[in-house]
Amino acid sequence: MPNQTYELRTLDPVLTTLAQGYVNRKYVGKELFPVVEVSKQKGRIPVFGKSAFVERSTERAMGSNSNRLPQTEFDLLEFETIERDVEMAVDYLEEEQIQDFYKYEQYTVSQLIDILELNCEIEAAKIATNPDNYPSDNKIIIDETSSLNLTYNSTEIIKEAIERVRSSIGVHPNTMIMSYPIYQIINNDIVLQDRFKYAGITSLNTKIISDFFEIPKVKIATTVFSPDGTSFENVWGNSIILAFVDDSSPELRNEFNPSFGYTLRRRGMPEIDTYYENGGKIKVVRATDNYCLKMTSPQAGCLILNQI
């Protein structure tokens, strides 16, 4: 009989709870793709068109018929969640040298979850910054042939994007994701500087941007990643995304609420489990997540992409 090199894995409920509550504030992907728990790995969810955002008449005069809504018409989008995991091994000799091993395990869990969250962030950015994912009227591309320039007329460009969302679904966008390079450009917008200089404002922040454009949630995407282990790139490139996103509380949120997009995550994820190798001398801590990201209403967003 061959030597046993590992033991069965054990789910750690305490570390799992820690993992599920972990939040890295620099990641903004879930502001566009909020999490919805699903019970199955495969399924279908609705793709929302304009009708999902239409305000319906509810008043009824005495003796008149009730306000019957037309049969809901929507396309269904297939989804399949994908498992992702990452693990870290600790030799029992290292464990003996660590004064508070439980705190070390907590630190390990946060590192593992952060790796998983970074990959989720990169995936969200790839979807949201891809012009091919938007209708033609829901994207503004700034390149060498364009008369637009964020340094001189960022206000007009952003307001135009807001209007395109409103015209598409009849609802004002409630979320703005702005990449850090674009944030730096807008800080140098001469028109904006002139508007704010008499108030003593020399640089913008998310609150000022939120108030000025009447967008409740504004996030600056600062995350970078290294594709080759040497150089770093901005995850969100040179982009701004305006979108209407389901802002319901997590317990009321579901995939049938109209929204720009969702992260469909298997219920109970992420989870942390441990197992042993080398006859119990090596303890392995593993983090597992299972999800997929879907843009459920391209019309509910507008992409501003700066290619200059």
Disulfide bonds with the S-S distance in Angstrom:
none
